[in-house]
Amino acid sequence: MKNELLILAPLPDFLLEPLRAAHVCHDYFHAEDKAALLANVGARIRGIVMSGGSVSPMALLPKLPKLEIISMFGVGYDNVPVDWCRAHNVRVTNTPDVLTEDVADAASALVLMTSRRLIAANRFLHAGTWTQGPFPLSHALRGKLAGILGLGRIGKAIAQRLEAHGMRIAYHGRTRQELNWEFFESLIELARAADFLIVACPGGEKTKHLINAAVLEALGSEGTLINIARGSVVDEAALIAALQRGTIRGAGLDVFENEPQVPEALMQCGNAVLLPHLGSGTHETRREMARLVVENLAAYFSGKALLTPVC
Ligand code: NAP
């Protein structure tokens, strides 16, 4: 008999098809009457599949008495109640490593787009403005300091790319690592030293608004904020104020506090490059992520070890 899963996110066909072949999948995300769906199938659900964009499943959990596993289509699991899962013997899996290089590519693209003003330059040409004179000068990367908040898998891959651009690297995290890159105990001191402050730590309560008005003030008018981690890490209202006042030079953002809603005031900031959370959004990577979701569930339900367990 097939196991029953609750799907909490819009998933691509190349993930849904193998999931449907192996399990009975109930699409909670698209269900018009979510309460009725839960009432009908909640008692039989053994697994949840969700993604970074899913709402927290916390409110659903009391209605899923047979839940055994949550499989995250993504590496960040800040919207999964991991402590609750540990306490209730619910396993959690995610999709680390396979997306690292793509997310780092997106981060270094944001560094280039903001420093060289590539988006503005592209608009300038398309608008036919080039015939009236050259595009204004921008800023070089070589010799500049990239300060990375969260030097994990993605942070390190970003550092390697930016070193290739001639940048110096420093980082802040909860622990100093055995690396040649400079470690800053204080985030605010890292912001003060950095030309680019790059957010690559997990989201969630522990990192909420780590980037606040004081950190942006320390980053200063020649500094740029890059965020490819989670919108929750940055106080978006403080960021908008800093961009409007020129407290910082610019921002390159792939993630937002209330995505896919992006504040109009942020969209109006000409010194911000904004991307629709596309860090891992390539055919190749999303298929690898899908494979991990499918294989983790298959491993769990056949009693084998999980490939990428969170808990
Ligand atoms: P990772 O390997 O676990 O690295 C996370 C890093 O953050 C670690 O170096 C950790 O170092 C640091 N960190 C954790 N808590 C911290 C805190 N409270 N303060 C400061 N630093 C902290 O994770 P990863 O694979 O690199 O992924 C990082 C994040 O990127 C994910 O959690 C996800 O939210 C985001 N992401 C975004 C996209 C996208 O499409 N934009 C795609 C994938 C992932 P310490 O333990 O030393 O503090």
Residues whose N, C-alpha, C, O or C-beta is under 5 A from the ligand:
A	BS01	NAP	V75 G76 V103 G150 L151 G152 R153 I154 G155 H172 G173 R174 T175 A200 C201 P202 G203 K206 T207 I228 A229 R230 D254 H277 L278 G279 S280
